[in-house]
Amino acid sequence: MEVYLVGGALRDRLLGLPVVERDYVVVGATPQMMLEWGFKQVGKDFPVFLHPQTSEEYALARTLRNPVSGSRFPEPHAAPDVTLKEDLARRDLTINAIAESETGEIFDPFQGRRDLRAKCLRHVSPAFSEDPVRVLRVARFMAKYCGLGFQIAPETLSLMREISAAGSLETVAPERVWQELEKALLLPNPNLFIETLRQCGALAALFPELDCLWGVPQPPKWHPEIDTGLHTLMALVMAARLSDDPLVRFAALTHDLGKGNTSAEILPSHHGHEGRGARIIRLLCERLRVPTHYRLLAERCATYHGHIHRLDDLRPGTVLKVLEGLDAFRQPENVARFLLVCEADYRGRGGFEERSYPQASRFNDLFQAATQIDKEELKRMKPGKAVGDAIRVLRLEAIKAVM
């Protein structure tokens, strides 16, 4: 049996980046042997095992064989006679097809170190196209490594376009699409995930609600960048600059989806896009199995972000309605996230990137005032609808006093 360090740990170490988790490939072993050595199998039919002490993943060497279960794509096949080179050959990119033995010897049959030095994302072989998820993975690697100067090899980008044009992305499980998007939202440049998918034609297949925003005009007075798709990316860039929170970034990415189906007769105006956007977000999240807490924040931001931009024109009752819509009194953390999305939207415009956004602090002051009501008086009241009405009156009066 031979054990090799593979994957992201080796890649990132060679790039001089922190190593988060280590994965290993095991050559010459069987599942029974791994179990006898104390490893715990991950899934009954999956040849990946957890180390009994470190819980690090150890996968049996695998290759690809023709499908037998009705799938359109080859399936992984693990066996003791699968060689290290065969295992590395099935991987997506050359920079991920490098291995290191327990003695420190590097095995690099596909010139992955050369591509690391050249800052190049290049596929290992034409077998890249046999797993369409790899298009998403390359887009995610761009979001992760573009800051280091990485680019996609022209031949790899061409292959990604072929995969998109062939309709292969339609076979990707919705949960996997969301998984890749969520990972990208945690990276330094999540906008490059979206840009790369659009560049290769995958955005239309995977996120048509986003893709249709390009070419949709907005009023130049409010949006010097004009194009809604461009504004969406700028808002995402600003959200990433303001916060590491993936919920904030997802809400910024989806806040203007309602502009994608604005009637051509009223363009470049987008009256009513807030409500349309919230409905589109709900459908998108249902399709991709997006967690509820992501969906709720995104829907609320789509619905109410315009209110904060024109905060000075709002009546106290409208301010309270927004707070109630955010469920702010039960989940106060919603307010901070919501205001970050509003700021990202405001500053994610041409020439507005360095502007201040005083509406955020003013709205937060109104929220704080609404929470400082006389609860002692309420305790003396009998439980029931009257208490709820009284609370609302007190909150409204508190907001009026600050406005």
C-alpha positions as CSV (number, residue, x, y, z in Angstrom):
1,M,0.0,0.0,0.0
2,E,1.2,3.5,-0.9
3,V,-0.2,6.8,0.4
4,Y,0.1,10.1,-1.3
5,L,-0.9,13.7,-0.4
6,V,-3.0,15.1,-3.2
7,G,-5.4,17.9,-4.1
8,G,-5.8,21.3,-2.7
9,A,-3.4,20.9,0.3
10,L,-0.5,20.2,-2.0
11,R,-1.6,22.8,-4.6
12,D,-1.9,25.6,-2.0
13,R,1.3,24.7,-0.2
14,L,3.2,24.9,-3.5
15,L,1.6,28.3,-4.0
16,G,2.7,29.4,-0.5
17,L,-0.9,29.6,0.8
18,P,-2.2,28.3,4.1
19,V,-3.3,24.7,4.0
20,V,-6.8,24.1,5.4
21,E,-7.3,20.4,5.0
22,R,-5.4,17.5,3.6
23,D,-6.6,14.7,1.3
24,Y,-4.8,11.5,0.5
25,V,-5.0,8.8,-2.2
26,V,-4.2,5.2,-1.3
27,V,-2.8,2.9,-4.0
28,G,-2.9,-0.8,-3.7
29,A,-5.6,-1.2,-1.0
30,T,-9.1,-2.5,-0.8
31,P,-12.1,-1.3,1.3
32,Q,-11.7,-4.3,3.6
33,M,-8.1,-3.5,4.2
34,M,-8.9,0.1,5.1
35,L,-11.6,-1.0,7.5
36,E,-9.2,-3.5,9.2
37,W,-6.7,-0.6,9.8
38,G,-9.4,1.3,11.6
39,F,-10.5,3.7,8.9
40,K,-14.2,4.7,8.8
41,Q,-15.9,4.5,5.4
42,V,-17.8,7.6,4.1
43,G,-20.9,6.2,2.5
44,K,-21.5,2.5,1.8
45,D,-20.6,2.6,-1.9
46,F,-18.0,5.4,-1.9
47,P,-14.3,4.5,-1.6
48,V,-13.4,7.4,0.7
49,F,-12.3,6.7,4.3
50,L,-11.7,8.9,7.4
51,H,-8.4,8.4,9.3
52,P,-9.2,7.0,12.9
53,Q,-7.1,9.8,14.6
54,T,-7.1,12.8,12.3
55,S,-10.4,12.3,10.4
56,E,-8.6,13.3,7.2
57,E,-9.9,11.8,4.0
58,Y,-8.1,8.9,2.4
59,A,-9.6,7.8,-1.0
60,L,-8.7,4.6,-2.8
61,A,-7.1,5.2,-6.2
62,R,-9.8,5.5,-8.8
63,T,-10.1,5.6,-12.5
64,L,-13.1,6.1,-14.8
65,R,-15.0,3.4,-16.6
66,N,-18.0,3.3,-18.9
67,P,-21.3,3.9,-17.0
68,V,-23.4,0.9,-16.0
69,S,-26.2,2.7,-14.1
70,G,-27.8,4.6,-17.0
71,S,-25.6,7.7,-16.5
72,R,-24.4,9.7,-19.5
73,F,-21.0,10.0,-18.0
74,P,-18.2,7.6,-17.0
75,E,-18.3,6.5,-13.3
76,P,-15.4,6.3,-10.8
77,H,-14.0,2.8,-10.4
78,A,-11.7,1.9,-7.4
79,A,-9.5,-1.1,-7.4
80,P,-6.1,-2.2,-6.0
81,D,-4.5,-2.3,-9.4
82,V,-5.4,1.3,-10.3
83,T,-2.1,3.2,-10.5
84,L,-1.3,6.7,-9.2
85,K,-1.0,8.1,-12.7
86,E,-4.4,6.6,-13.6
87,D,-5.9,8.3,-10.5
88,L,-4.3,11.7,-11.3
89,A,-5.4,11.4,-15.0
90,R,-9.1,11.5,-14.0
91,R,-8.7,14.8,-12.2
92,D,-9.9,18.1,-13.6
93,L,-7.0,20.5,-13.7
94,T,-3.2,19.9,-14.0
95,I,-2.7,21.9,-10.8
96,N,-4.9,19.4,-9.0
97,A,-3.1,16.4,-10.5
98,I,0.0,16.5,-8.4
99,A,0.9,14.0,-5.6
100,E,3.5,13.8,-2.9
101,S,4.7,10.5,-1.3
102,E,5.2,10.0,2.4
103,T,8.9,10.5,1.8
104,G,8.4,13.9,0.1
105,E,8.8,12.8,-3.5
106,I,6.6,14.8,-6.0
107,F,4.8,13.0,-8.8
108,D,3.6,15.4,-11.5
109,P,2.9,13.5,-14.7
110,F,0.8,16.3,-16.2
111,Q,3.0,19.3,-15.5
112,G,0.9,20.8,-12.8
113,R,3.8,22.6,-11.2
114,R,4.6,24.3,-14.5
115,D,1.0,25.6,-14.7
116,L,1.2,26.8,-11.1
117,R,4.3,28.8,-12.0
118,A,2.5,30.1,-15.2
119,K,-0.7,30.9,-13.2
120,C,-2.7,28.8,-15.6
121,L,-5.9,26.7,-15.1
122,R,-5.5,24.0,-17.6
123,H,-7.5,20.7,-17.9
124,V,-5.7,17.4,-17.7
125,S,-7.3,15.7,-20.6
126,P,-10.4,15.7,-22.8
127,A,-12.0,13.6,-20.1
128,F,-12.6,17.0,-18.4
129,S,-15.9,17.2,-20.4
130,E,-17.2,14.0,-18.9
131,D,-18.1,15.8,-15.6
132,P,-19.9,19.1,-16.3
133,V,-19.5,20.1,-12.6
134,R,-15.9,20.9,-13.6
135,V,-17.1,24.0,-15.4
136,L,-18.3,25.3,-12.0
137,R,-15.1,24.3,-10.3
138,V,-13.0,26.2,-12.8
139,A,-15.1,29.3,-12.3
140,R,-14.7,28.8,-8.5
141,F,-10.9,28.5,-8.9
142,M,-10.9,31.8,-10.8
143,A,-12.8,33.4,-7.9
144,K,-10.1,32.0,-5.6
145,Y,-6.9,32.5,-7.5
146,C,-7.4,35.4,-9.9
147,G,-5.9,37.7,-7.3
148,L,-2.7,35.8,-7.8
149,G,-2.8,36.4,-11.5
150,F,-4.3,33.0,-12.6
151,Q,-6.1,32.8,-16.0
152,I,-7.9,30.0,-17.8
153,A,-6.0,28.3,-20.6
154,P,-7.6,29.1,-23.9
155,E,-8.1,25.5,-24.8
156,T,-9.8,24.9,-21.4
157,L,-12.1,27.8,-21.8
158,S,-13.0,26.5,-25.3
159,L,-13.8,23.1,-23.8
160,M,-16.0,24.8,-21.1
161,R,-17.9,26.5,-23.9
162,E,-18.4,23.2,-25.7
163,I,-19.8,21.7,-22.5
164,S,-22.2,24.6,-22.1
165,A,-23.4,24.5,-25.7
166,A,-24.0,20.8,-25.6
167,G,-26.5,21.2,-22.7
168,S,-24.5,19.0,-20.4
169,L,-24.9,21.4,-17.5
170,E,-28.6,20.5,-17.4
171,T,-27.6,17.2,-15.8
172,V,-25.9,18.8,-12.8
173,A,-27.9,18.3,-9.6
174,P,-29.4,21.5,-8.3
175,E,-27.8,20.9,-4.9
176,R,-24.4,20.7,-6.5
177,V,-24.9,24.0,-8.3
178,W,-25.8,25.7,-5.0
179,Q,-22.8,24.0,-3.3
180,E,-20.4,25.5,-5.8
181,L,-22.1,29.0,-5.6
182,E,-22.0,29.0,-1.9
183,K,-18.3,28.1,-1.9
184,A,-17.6,30.9,-4.4
185,L,-19.4,33.4,-2.2
186,L,-16.9,32.7,0.5
187,L,-13.9,33.6,-1.7
188,P,-12.1,36.9,-2.2
189,N,-13.6,37.6,-5.7
190,P,-17.0,35.9,-6.0
191,N,-17.9,38.1,-8.9
192,L,-15.3,36.2,-11.0
193,F,-17.3,33.0,-10.5
194,I,-20.3,34.7,-12.2
195,E,-18.1,36.4,-14.8
196,T,-16.4,33.1,-15.7
197,L,-19.7,31.2,-16.0
198,R,-21.0,34.0,-18.3
199,Q,-17.8,34.0,-20.4
200,C,-18.2,30.3,-21.2
201,G,-22.0,30.4,-21.7
202,A,-22.8,28.5,-18.5
203,L,-24.6,31.3,-16.7
204,A,-27.6,31.1,-19.0
205,A,-28.0,27.4,-18.3
206,L,-27.4,27.5,-14.5
207,F,-28.6,30.9,-13.5
208,P,-30.9,32.3,-16.3
209,E,-32.3,34.8,-13.8
210,L,-28.9,36.4,-13.6
211,D,-27.8,36.0,-17.2
212,C,-30.9,37.9,-18.5
213,L,-29.8,41.0,-16.6
214,W,-27.1,41.8,-19.1
215,G,-28.3,44.2,-21.7
216,V,-31.1,45.5,-19.6
217,P,-30.7,49.3,-19.2
218,Q,-31.2,51.4,-16.1
219,P,-31.7,55.2,-15.8
220,P,-28.2,56.9,-16.3
221,K,-29.1,59.4,-13.7
222,W,-29.0,56.7,-11.0
223,H,-26.9,54.1,-12.7
224,P,-24.0,55.6,-14.8
225,E,-23.0,52.0,-15.6
226,I,-26.4,51.6,-17.2
227,D,-26.3,47.8,-17.7
228,T,-28.1,45.9,-15.0
229,G,-25.8,42.9,-15.2
230,L,-22.8,45.1,-14.8
231,H,-24.4,46.8,-11.8
232,T,-25.2,43.4,-10.2
233,L,-21.5,42.5,-10.5
234,M,-20.4,45.8,-9.0
235,A,-22.8,45.4,-6.1
236,L,-21.4,41.9,-5.5
237,V,-17.8,43.3,-5.6
238,M,-18.9,46.0,-3.1
239,A,-20.6,43.4,-0.8
240,A,-17.5,41.3,-0.8
241,R,-15.5,44.4,0.1
242,L,-17.9,45.3,3.0
243,S,-18.5,41.8,4.4
244,D,-17.2,38.2,4.5
245,D,-20.8,37.0,5.2
246,P,-22.0,34.8,2.3
247,L,-25.6,35.7,3.1
248,V,-24.9,39.3,2.5
249,R,-23.1,38.5,-0.8
250,F,-25.9,36.3,-2.0
251,A,-28.5,38.9,-1.3
252,A,-26.4,41.5,-3.1
253,L,-26.1,39.2,-6.1
254,T,-29.9,38.7,-6.3
255,H,-31.2,42.1,-5.2
256,D,-32.2,43.3,-8.6
257,L,-33.4,40.1,-10.3
258,G,-36.8,41.7,-10.8
259,K,-35.3,44.0,-13.4
260,G,-34.7,41.1,-15.8
261,N,-38.4,40.9,-16.8
262,T,-39.3,44.6,-16.7
263,S,-41.7,45.4,-19.6
264,A,-39.8,46.9,-22.5
265,E,-42.4,49.7,-22.7
266,I,-41.2,51.3,-19.5
267,L,-37.5,50.8,-19.8
268,P,-35.1,52.1,-18.5
269,S,-37.5,52.6,-15.5
270,H,-38.1,49.5,-13.4
271,H,-41.2,50.2,-11.5
272,G,-42.3,47.3,-9.3
273,H,-39.0,45.4,-9.7
274,E,-38.7,44.9,-6.0
275,G,-41.8,42.6,-5.7
276,R,-41.0,40.8,-8.9
277,G,-37.4,40.2,-7.7
278,A,-38.6,38.7,-4.4
279,R,-40.8,36.2,-6.3
280,I,-37.9,35.3,-8.7
281,I,-35.6,34.7,-5.7
282,R,-38.1,32.4,-4.2
283,L,-38.3,30.3,-7.4
284,L,-34.5,30.3,-7.8
285,C,-34.0,29.2,-4.2
286,E,-36.6,26.4,-4.5
287,R,-34.9,25.1,-7.7
288,L,-31.4,25.1,-6.2
289,R,-32.5,23.9,-2.7
290,V,-31.0,27.1,-1.2
291,P,-31.2,27.1,2.6
292,T,-34.1,29.1,4.0
293,H,-31.9,31.7,5.8
294,Y,-30.3,32.7,2.5
295,R,-33.6,32.9,0.8
296,L,-35.3,35.0,3.5
297,L,-32.6,37.6,3.6
298,A,-32.4,37.8,-0.2
299,E,-36.2,38.2,-0.5
300,R,-36.3,40.9,2.1
301,C,-33.4,42.8,0.6
302,A,-35.0,42.7,-2.9
303,T,-38.3,44.0,-1.4
304,Y,-37.0,46.8,0.8
305,H,-33.6,48.0,-0.4
306,G,-35.2,51.0,-2.3
307,H,-36.8,52.2,0.9
308,I,-33.5,52.8,2.6
309,H,-32.1,54.7,-0.4
310,R,-35.0,57.2,0.0
311,L,-35.1,57.0,3.8
312,D,-35.5,60.8,4.2
313,D,-38.8,60.6,2.3
314,L,-40.3,57.8,4.3
315,R,-43.1,58.2,6.9
316,P,-42.6,56.7,10.4
317,G,-45.3,54.1,9.6
318,T,-43.3,52.9,6.5
319,V,-40.1,52.7,8.5
320,L,-41.9,50.4,11.0
321,K,-43.3,48.4,8.2
322,V,-39.8,47.8,6.8
323,L,-38.6,46.8,10.3
324,E,-41.5,44.4,10.6
325,G,-40.8,43.0,7.2
326,L,-37.2,42.3,8.1
327,D,-38.5,40.5,11.3
328,A,-36.0,42.9,13.0
329,F,-37.5,42.7,16.5
330,R,-37.2,38.9,16.7
331,Q,-34.0,38.7,14.6
332,P,-32.1,41.9,15.1
333,E,-29.1,40.6,13.2
334,N,-31.2,40.9,10.0
335,V,-30.9,44.7,10.2
336,A,-27.1,44.8,10.0
337,R,-27.0,42.4,7.0
338,F,-29.8,44.2,5.2
339,L,-28.0,47.5,5.6
340,L,-24.8,46.1,4.2
341,V,-26.7,44.9,1.1
342,C,-28.3,48.3,0.7
343,E,-24.9,50.0,1.0
344,A,-23.4,47.5,-1.6
345,D,-26.3,48.3,-4.0
346,Y,-25.8,52.1,-3.5
347,R,-22.0,52.1,-3.8
348,G,-22.0,49.4,-6.5
349,R,-22.4,52.0,-9.3
350,G,-20.1,53.8,-11.5
351,G,-18.5,56.7,-9.6
352,F,-20.2,55.8,-6.3
353,E,-17.7,53.3,-5.0
354,E,-16.1,55.7,-2.4
355,R,-19.3,57.5,-1.5
356,S,-20.6,57.4,2.1
357,Y,-24.0,55.9,2.9
358,P,-25.4,57.7,5.9
359,Q,-28.8,56.1,5.4
360,A,-27.5,53.0,7.1
361,S,-26.6,54.6,10.4
362,R,-29.8,56.7,10.3
363,F,-32.0,53.6,9.8
364,N,-30.1,51.8,12.5
365,D,-30.8,54.7,14.9
366,L,-34.5,54.4,14.1
367,F,-34.4,50.7,14.7
368,Q,-32.6,51.2,18.1
369,A,-35.2,53.8,19.1
370,A,-38.0,51.4,18.2
371,T,-36.6,48.7,20.5
372,Q,-36.4,51.1,23.5
373,I,-40.1,51.1,24.4
374,D,-41.4,51.0,28.0
375,K,-41.8,47.3,28.6
376,E,-42.8,47.8,32.2
377,E,-46.1,49.4,31.1
378,L,-46.7,46.4,28.8
379,K,-46.2,43.9,31.6
380,R,-49.3,45.4,33.4
381,M,-51.5,44.7,30.4
382,K,-53.4,41.4,29.9
383,P,-51.9,39.2,27.1
384,G,-53.7,39.4,23.8
385,K,-54.1,41.5,20.7
386,A,-54.2,44.7,22.7
387,V,-50.6,44.1,23.8
388,G,-49.4,43.7,20.2
389,D,-51.3,46.8,19.2
390,A,-49.8,48.8,22.1
391,I,-46.3,47.6,21.3
392,R,-46.7,48.8,17.7
393,V,-48.0,52.2,18.8
394,L,-45.1,52.7,21.2
395,R,-42.6,51.7,18.5
396,L,-44.2,54.1,16.1
397,E,-44.0,56.9,18.6
398,A,-40.4,56.1,19.3
399,I,-39.6,56.3,15.5
400,K,-41.4,59.6,15.2
401,A,-39.4,61.1,18.0
402,V,-36.1,60.4,16.2
403,M,-37.1,61.3,12.7
